[in-house]
Amino acid sequence: QVWVVQSGGGSVQPGESLTLSCKPSGFLVEDSAIGWFRQAPGKEREGIACSSNDNSPTFYEELVKGRFTISRVNAENTMSLQMNNLGISDTATYYCNRSPVPTLPWGPGTQVIVSS
């Protein structure tokens, strides 16, 4: 079986930062293209960042480019998403999955709430 365990998230004020973590089970981060998706209330789930396991540049959706950064720690088989300068529009449930095509079953995700 293959799944991911996520951690991080929470409630913050606009302008603050959060870090999400994703630890896959059943596959290695270093061997996989993986990324982050999010689903805001009342909206479709969307891909926001995708990190390939080759030398391709990491893809960031325009609304998060420059604020969000994917990092891989192969030795710990984890991937993280550093989110800076969060805005109210970043409020969503965040998911990690294979990317760009999410082939794993969706888990519960990690909730991020940005409010003043």
Buried (B, 14 or more C-beta within 10 A) or exposed (E): EEEBEBEBBEEBEEEEEBBBBBBBEEBEBEEBBBBBBBBBEEEEBEBBBBBBBEEEEBBBBEEBEEBBBBEBEEEEBBBBBBBBEBEEEBBBBBBBBBBEEBEBEEBEBBEBBBEE
